[in-house]
Amino acid sequence: MSSKFANQILKEFSGFDDISIKTFFGGFSISSKATMFGWIGKSDFYLRGHAYYRELFIESGMQPLSLPSGISTKSLDYYKVSDELFRDREKLHSIVKMVIEYAELDLSEKNKLKEQRIKELPNMTLSLERLLFSVGIVNIPTFEQVGYLETYYRIKNKKTGISINILFILYASLHRRHVASLAKSKKDEIELEYQSFLKQQIAKNS
């Protein structure tokens, strides 16, 4: 691993926004505004792939990055910058700008998905998230649309022995509160609301 080559790459793209490098998998990652867009080896530089332009990289002969993984090697979605491309700085910088743009887009989309994940709500455990998945509640927007009463009703139909405490957890989670902050009077109110909802469901299905 050569930090000298990594520093050359860092200098090459120093005009880009907030460029930084750090040790990563036996080489260096290179990032713009904390978004990784490339990997630097001993004397090779690789750019991150994306569905939008990956075929272009492959067709131009850019080789995928392979790193040791136990007794085998693992190919990663990063592609080697050729000497020819290094010599065409204008083209190289244009490609790197594109790679950074799509790397940032990917990160933004992942963050949006994470924000919608039920596990991100207060009180939610992985096992409860999986239970909600099993009754069709796959993200926060769906949970908000269905509501805590019907969600509990679906869960209760699937697992009859489920505790009433799950109803309180569902209510608190939707209201971004910790379940321990619910007073007994509030829990009694929630339970009455569920009994009323249950009667409506029974009447609807009879």
CYANA upper distance limits for C-alpha pairs under 8 A (distance plus 0.5 A):
  1 MET  CA     26 GLY  CA      7.30
  1 MET  CA     27 GLY  CA      6.41
  1 MET  CA     41 GLY  CA      6.91
  1 MET  CA     42 LYS  CA      5.08
  2 SER  CA      6 ALA  CA      7.16
  2 SER  CA     27 GLY  CA      8.45
  2 SER  CA     41 GLY  CA      7.98
  2 SER  CA     42 LYS  CA      5.55
  2 SER  CA     43 SER  CA      7.84
  3 SER  CA      7 ASN  CA      6.53
  3 SER  CA     42 LYS  CA      8.48
  4 LYS  CA      8 GLN  CA      6.85
  5 PHE  CA      9 ILE  CA      6.90
  5 PHE  CA     42 LYS  CA      7.42
  5 PHE  CA     43 SER  CA      6.71
  6 ALA  CA     10 LEU  CA      6.68
  6 ALA  CA     21 ILE  CA      8.21
  6 ALA  CA     28 PHE  CA      7.42
  6 ALA  CA     40 ILE  CA      6.66
  6 ALA  CA     41 GLY  CA      8.22
  7 ASN  CA     11 LYS  CA      6.55
  8 GLN  CA     12 GLU  CA      6.62
  9 ILE  CA     13 PHE  CA      7.00
  9 ILE  CA     40 ILE  CA      8.48
  9 ILE  CA     45 PHE  CA      8.44
 10 LEU  CA     14 SER  CA      6.35
 10 LEU  CA     19 ILE  CA      7.62
 10 LEU  CA     20 SER  CA      7.52
 10 LEU  CA     21 ILE  CA      7.60
 10 LEU  CA     30 ILE  CA      8.14
 13 PHE  CA     19 ILE  CA      7.61
 13 PHE  CA     93 HIS  CA      8.28
 14 SER  CA     18 ASP  CA      8.46
 14 SER  CA     19 ILE  CA      6.69
 16 PHE  CA     32 SER  CA      7.80
 17 ASP  CA     32 SER  CA      6.39
 17 ASP  CA     33 LYS  CA      6.99
 18 ASP  CA     31 SER  CA      8.38
 18 ASP  CA     32 SER  CA      5.83
 18 ASP  CA     33 LYS  CA      5.55
 18 ASP  CA     34 ALA  CA      8.34
 19 ILE  CA     30 ILE  CA      7.58
 19 ILE  CA     31 SER  CA      6.09
 19 ILE  CA     32 SER  CA      5.10
 19 ILE  CA     33 LYS  CA      7.06
 19 ILE  CA     34 ALA  CA      8.47
 20 SER  CA     30 ILE  CA      6.23
 20 SER  CA     31 SER  CA      5.87
 20 SER  CA     32 SER  CA      7.10
 20 SER  CA     33 LYS  CA      8.47
 20 SER  CA     34 ALA  CA      8.11
 21 ILE  CA     28 PHE  CA      6.61
 21 ILE  CA     29 SER  CA      5.92
 21 ILE  CA     30 ILE  CA      4.93
 21 ILE  CA     31 SER  CA      6.80
 22 LYS  CA     28 PHE  CA      5.71
 22 LYS  CA     29 SER  CA      6.01
 22 LYS  CA     30 ILE  CA      7.38
 23 THR  CA     27 GLY  CA      6.15
 23 THR  CA     28 PHE  CA      4.77
 23 THR  CA     29 SER  CA      6.78
 24 PHE  CA     28 PHE  CA      5.24
 24 PHE  CA     29 SER  CA      6.00
 24 PHE  CA     39 TRP  CA      8.48
 26 GLY  CA     41 GLY  CA      8.00
 27 GLY  CA     39 TRP  CA      7.55
 27 GLY  CA     40 ILE  CA      6.11
 27 GLY  CA     41 GLY  CA      5.33
 27 GLY  CA     42 LYS  CA      7.43
 28 PHE  CA     39 TRP  CA      6.22
 28 PHE  CA     40 ILE  CA      5.45
 28 PHE  CA     41 GLY  CA      7.16
 29 SER  CA     36 MET  CA      6.97
 29 SER  CA     37 PHE  CA      8.26
 29 SER  CA     38 GLY  CA      6.44
 29 SER  CA     39 TRP  CA      5.10
 29 SER  CA     40 ILE  CA      6.70
 30 ILE  CA     36 MET  CA      6.16
 30 ILE  CA     37 PHE  CA      6.71
 30 ILE  CA     38 GLY  CA      5.71
 30 ILE  CA     39 TRP  CA      6.50
 30 ILE  CA     40 ILE  CA      7.77
 31 SER  CA     35 THR  CA      5.43
 31 SER  CA     36 MET  CA      4.53
 31 SER  CA     37 PHE  CA      6.09
 31 SER  CA     38 GLY  CA      7.47
 32 SER  CA     36 MET  CA      7.03
 32 SER  CA     37 PHE  CA      7.76
 32 SER  CA    100 ILE  CA      7.56
 35 THR  CA    100 ILE  CA      8.13
 35 THR  CA    103 ALA  CA      7.23
 35 THR  CA    104 GLU  CA      6.81
 35 THR  CA    107 LEU  CA      8.08
 36 MET  CA    100 ILE  CA      8.47
 36 MET  CA    103 ALA  CA      7.69
 37 PHE  CA     47 LEU  CA      6.58
 37 PHE  CA     48 ARG  CA      5.71
 37 PHE  CA     99 VAL  CA      6.94
 37 PHE  CA    100 ILE  CA      6.24
 37 PHE  CA    103 ALA  CA      6.70
 38 GLY  CA     45 PHE  CA      7.68
 38 GLY  CA     46 TYR  CA      5.91
 38 GLY  CA     47 LEU  CA      4.88
 38 GLY  CA     48 ARG  CA      5.87
 38 GLY  CA     78 TYR  CA      7.62
 39 TRP  CA     45 PHE  CA      6.50
 39 TRP  CA     46 TYR  CA      5.62
 39 TRP  CA     47 LEU  CA      7.09
 39 TRP  CA     48 ARG  CA      8.32
 39 TRP  CA     78 TYR  CA      7.96
 40 ILE  CA     44 ASP  CA      6.46
 40 ILE  CA     45 PHE  CA      5.16
 40 ILE  CA     46 TYR  CA      6.80
 41 GLY  CA     45 PHE  CA      6.74
 44 ASP  CA     80 LYS  CA      7.28
 44 ASP  CA     81 VAL  CA      7.83
 45 PHE  CA     80 LYS  CA      6.18
 45 PHE  CA     81 VAL  CA      6.17
 46 TYR  CA     65 LEU  CA      7.56
 46 TYR  CA     78 TYR  CA      5.98
 46 TYR  CA     79 TYR  CA      5.25
 46 TYR  CA     80 LYS  CA      4.67
 46 TYR  CA     81 VAL  CA      6.16
 47 LEU  CA     78 TYR  CA      5.60
 47 LEU  CA     79 TYR  CA      5.66
 47 LEU  CA     80 LYS  CA      7.00
 47 LEU  CA     81 VAL  CA      7.53
 47 LEU  CA     96 VAL  CA      8.08
 47 LEU  CA     99 VAL  CA      7.74
 48 ARG  CA     77 ASP  CA      6.57
 48 ARG  CA     78 TYR  CA      4.84
 48 ARG  CA     79 TYR  CA      6.99
 48 ARG  CA     99 VAL  CA      7.11
 48 ARG  CA    103 ALA  CA      8.15
 49 GLY  CA     53 TYR  CA      7.62
 49 GLY  CA     54 ARG  CA      5.83
 49 GLY  CA     57 PHE  CA      8.43
 49 GLY  CA     77 ASP  CA      5.62
 49 GLY  CA     78 TYR  CA      5.79
 49 GLY  CA     79 TYR  CA      7.26
 49 GLY  CA     99 VAL  CA      8.04
 50 HIS  CA     54 ARG  CA      5.73
 50 HIS  CA     77 ASP  CA      8.27
 50 HIS  CA     99 VAL  CA      8.38
 50 HIS  CA    102 TYR  CA      7.68
 50 HIS  CA    103 ALA  CA      8.46
 51 ALA  CA     55 GLU  CA      8.13
 53 TYR  CA     57 PHE  CA      7.15
 54 ARG  CA     58 ILE  CA      6.86
 55 GLU  CA     59 GLU  CA      6.42
 56 LEU  CA     60 SER  CA      6.63
 57 PHE  CA     61 GLY  CA      7.09
 57 PHE  CA     62 MET  CA      5.92
 57 PHE  CA     79 TYR  CA      7.48
 58 ILE  CA     62 MET  CA      5.90
 58 ILE  CA     63 GLN  CA      7.48
 58 ILE  CA     79 TYR  CA      8.48
 62 MET  CA     79 TYR  CA      5.88
 62 MET  CA     80 LYS  CA      5.64
 62 MET  CA     81 VAL  CA      6.86
 62 MET  CA     82 SER  CA      7.32
 63 GLN  CA     79 TYR  CA      5.74
 63 GLN  CA     80 LYS  CA      5.74
 64 PRO  CA     75 SER  CA      6.90
 64 PRO  CA     76 LEU  CA      6.94
 64 PRO  CA     77 ASP  CA      6.98
 64 PRO  CA     78 TYR  CA      6.00
 64 PRO  CA     79 TYR  CA      4.94
 64 PRO  CA     80 LYS  CA      6.85
 65 LEU  CA     75 SER  CA      6.08
 65 LEU  CA     76 LEU  CA      5.82
 65 LEU  CA     77 ASP  CA      7.44
 65 LEU  CA     78 TYR  CA      5.89
 65 LEU  CA     79 TYR  CA      6.36
 65 LEU  CA     80 LYS  CA      7.37
 66 SER  CA     73 THR  CA      6.51
 66 SER  CA     74 LYS  CA      5.76
 66 SER  CA     75 SER  CA      4.77
 66 SER  CA     76 LEU  CA      6.62
 67 LEU  CA     73 THR  CA      5.83
 67 LEU  CA     74 LYS  CA      5.83
 67 LEU  CA     75 SER  CA      7.07
 67 LEU  CA     76 LEU  CA      8.20
 68 PRO  CA     72 SER  CA      6.51
 68 PRO  CA     73 THR  CA      4.77
 68 PRO  CA     74 LYS  CA      6.72
 69 SER  CA     73 THR  CA      5.45
 69 SER  CA     74 LYS  CA      6.39
 81 VAL  CA     85 LEU  CA      6.87
 81 VAL  CA     86 PHE  CA      7.44
 82 SER  CA     86 PHE  CA      6.82
 83 ASP  CA     87 ARG  CA      6.84
 84 GLU  CA     88 ASP  CA      7.19
 85 LEU  CA     89 ARG  CA      7.64
 85 LEU  CA     91 LYS  CA      7.64
 85 LEU  CA     92 LEU  CA      6.45
 86 PHE  CA     92 LEU  CA      6.95
 88 ASP  CA     92 LEU  CA      6.62
 89 ARG  CA     93 HIS  CA      6.45
 90 GLU  CA     94 SER  CA      6.71
 91 LYS  CA     95 ILE  CA      6.71
 92 LEU  CA     96 VAL  CA      6.64
 93 HIS  CA     97 LYS  CA      6.63
 94 SER  CA     98 MET  CA      6.96
 95 ILE  CA     99 VAL  CA      6.70
 96 VAL  CA    100 ILE  CA      6.60
 97 LYS  CA    101 GLU  CA      6.67
 98 MET  CA    102 TYR  CA      6.87
 99 VAL  CA    103 ALA  CA      6.54
100 ILE  CA    104 GLU  CA      6.57
101 GLU  CA    105 LEU  CA      6.74
102 TYR  CA    106 ASP  CA      6.58
103 ALA  CA    107 LEU  CA      6.79
104 GLU  CA    108 SER  CA      6.61
105 LEU  CA    109 GLU  CA      6.71
106 ASP  CA    110 LYS  CA      6.66
107 LEU  CA    111 ASN  CA      6.63
108 SER  CA    112 LYS  CA      6.75
109 GLU  CA    113 LEU  CA      6.79
110 LYS  CA    114 LYS  CA      6.63
111 ASN  CA    115 GLU  CA      6.58
112 LYS  CA    116 GLN  CA      6.88
113 LEU  CA    117 ARG  CA      6.81
114 LYS  CA    120 GLU  CA      7.87
115 GLU  CA    120 GLU  CA      7.16
116 GLN  CA    120 GLU  CA      8.02
116 GLN  CA    139 ASN  CA      6.00
116 GLN  CA    140 ILE  CA      5.51
116 GLN  CA    141 PRO  CA      7.39
117 ARG  CA    121 LEU  CA      8.28
117 ARG  CA    138 VAL  CA      8.18
117 ARG  CA    139 ASN  CA      5.60
117 ARG  CA    140 ILE  CA      6.46
118 ILE  CA    124 MET  CA      7.57
118 ILE  CA    129 GLU  CA      6.67
118 ILE  CA    138 VAL  CA      7.85
118 ILE  CA    139 ASN  CA      5.83
118 ILE  CA    140 ILE  CA      5.79
119 LYS  CA    124 MET  CA      5.76
119 LYS  CA    125 THR  CA      6.75
119 LYS  CA    126 LEU  CA      6.90
119 LYS  CA    129 GLU  CA      6.52
120 GLU  CA    124 MET  CA      7.67
121 LEU  CA    173 SER  CA      6.16
121 LEU  CA    174 LEU  CA      7.99
121 LEU  CA    176 ARG  CA      7.16
122 PRO  CA    172 ALA  CA      8.03
122 PRO  CA    173 SER  CA      5.66
122 PRO  CA    176 ARG  CA      6.46
122 PRO  CA    177 ARG  CA      6.88
122 PRO  CA    178 HIS  CA      6.49
123 ASN  CA    169 ILE  CA      6.93
123 ASN  CA    172 ALA  CA      8.20
123 ASN  CA    173 SER  CA      6.65
123 ASN  CA    178 HIS  CA      6.70
123 ASN  CA    179 VAL  CA      7.27
124 MET  CA    128 LEU  CA      6.81
124 MET  CA    129 GLU  CA      7.10
124 MET  CA    169 ILE  CA      8.32
124 MET  CA    173 SER  CA      7.67
125 THR  CA    129 GLU  CA      6.64
126 LEU  CA    130 ARG  CA      6.73
127 SER  CA    131 LEU  CA      6.75
128 LEU  CA    132 LEU  CA      6.73
129 GLU  CA    133 PHE  CA      6.73
130 ARG  CA    134 SER  CA      6.80
131 LEU  CA    135 VAL  CA      7.33
131 LEU  CA    155 ILE  CA      7.84
132 LEU  CA    136 GLY  CA      6.99
132 LEU  CA    137 ILE  CA      5.52
132 LEU  CA    138 VAL  CA      7.29
132 LEU  CA    151 THR  CA      8.08
132 LEU  CA    155 ILE  CA      7.79
133 PHE  CA    137 ILE  CA      5.47
133 PHE  CA    138 VAL  CA      5.42
135 VAL  CA    151 THR  CA      8.29
135 VAL  CA    154 ARG  CA      6.70
135 VAL  CA    155 ILE  CA      7.11
135 VAL  CA    158 LYS  CA      8.40
137 ILE  CA    142 THR  CA      6.31
137 ILE  CA    143 PHE  CA      6.16
137 ILE  CA    151 THR  CA      8.12
138 VAL  CA    142 THR  CA      7.11
138 VAL  CA    143 PHE  CA      8.00
139 ASN  CA    143 PHE  CA      6.76
140 ILE  CA    144 GLU  CA      6.55
141 PRO  CA    145 GLN  CA      6.66
142 THR  CA    146 VAL  CA      6.58
143 PHE  CA    147 GLY  CA      6.31
143 PHE  CA    148 TYR  CA      7.86
143 PHE  CA    151 THR  CA      7.97
143 PHE  CA    174 LEU  CA      8.35
144 GLU  CA    148 TYR  CA      8.28
144 GLU  CA    174 LEU  CA      7.36
146 VAL  CA    150 GLU  CA      6.74
146 VAL  CA    151 THR  CA      7.02
147 GLY  CA    151 THR  CA      6.66
147 GLY  CA    174 LEU  CA      8.49
148 TYR  CA    152 TYR  CA      6.52
148 TYR  CA    167 LEU  CA      7.50
148 TYR  CA    170 LEU  CA      5.92
148 TYR  CA    171 TYR  CA      6.09
148 TYR  CA    174 LEU  CA      7.79
149 LEU  CA    153 TYR  CA      6.69
149 LEU  CA    167 LEU  CA      7.86
149 LEU  CA    193 GLU  CA      8.41
149 LEU  CA    194 TYR  CA      6.46
149 LEU  CA    197 PHE  CA      7.61
150 GLU  CA    154 ARG  CA      6.61
151 THR  CA    155 ILE  CA      6.79
151 THR  CA    170 LEU  CA      8.47
152 TYR  CA    156 LYS  CA      6.43
152 TYR  CA    166 ILE  CA      7.83
152 TYR  CA    167 LEU  CA      6.31
152 TYR  CA    170 LEU  CA      8.00
153 TYR  CA    157 ASN  CA      6.72
153 TYR  CA    198 LEU  CA      8.14
154 ARG  CA    158 LYS  CA      6.89
155 ILE  CA    159 LYS  CA      6.42
155 ILE  CA    160 THR  CA      8.31
155 ILE  CA    162 ILE  CA      8.16
156 LYS  CA    160 THR  CA      5.35
156 LYS  CA    161 GLY  CA      7.80
156 LYS  CA    162 ILE  CA      6.66
162 ILE  CA    166 ILE  CA      7.75
163 SER  CA    167 LEU  CA      8.30
164 ILE  CA    168 PHE  CA      7.48
165 ASN  CA    169 ILE  CA      6.73
166 ILE  CA    170 LEU  CA      6.59
167 LEU  CA    171 TYR  CA      6.78
167 LEU  CA    190 ILE  CA      8.46
167 LEU  CA    191 GLU  CA      8.43
168 PHE  CA    172 ALA  CA      6.60
168 PHE  CA    179 VAL  CA      7.05
168 PHE  CA    187 LYS  CA      7.14
168 PHE  CA    190 ILE  CA      7.77
169 ILE  CA    173 SER  CA      6.42
169 ILE  CA    178 HIS  CA      8.47
169 ILE  CA    179 VAL  CA      6.03
170 LEU  CA    174 LEU  CA      6.74
171 TYR  CA    175 HIS  CA      6.84
171 TYR  CA    190 ILE  CA      8.46
172 ALA  CA    176 ARG  CA      6.50
172 ALA  CA    177 ARG  CA      5.36
172 ALA  CA    178 HIS  CA      6.43
172 ALA  CA    179 VAL  CA      5.73
172 ALA  CA    182 LEU  CA      8.14
173 SER  CA    177 ARG  CA      6.41
173 SER  CA    178 HIS  CA      7.56
173 SER  CA    179 VAL  CA      8.01
177 ARG  CA    181 SER  CA      7.53
178 HIS  CA    182 LEU  CA      8.11
182 LEU  CA    186 LYS  CA      6.57
182 LEU  CA    187 LYS  CA      7.08
183 ALA  CA    187 LYS  CA      6.90
184 LYS  CA    188 ASP  CA      6.64
185 SER  CA    189 GLU  CA      6.74
186 LYS  CA    190 ILE  CA      6.70
187 LYS  CA    191 GLU  CA      6.62
188 ASP  CA    192 LEU  CA      6.71
189 GLU  CA    193 GLU  CA      6.73
190 ILE  CA    194 TYR  CA      6.80
191 GLU  CA    195 GLN  CA      6.79
192 LEU  CA    196 SER  CA      6.74
193 GLU  CA    197 PHE  CA      6.66
194 TYR  CA    198 LEU  CA      6.45
195 GLN  CA    199 LYS  CA      6.78
196 SER  CA    200 GLN  CA      6.94
197 PHE  CA    201 GLN  CA      6.82
198 LEU  CA    202 ILE  CA      6.70
199 LYS  CA    203 ALA  CA      6.62
200 GLN  CA    204 LYS  CA      6.54
201 GLN  CA    205 ASN  CA      6.64
202 ILE  CA    206 SER  CA      6.53
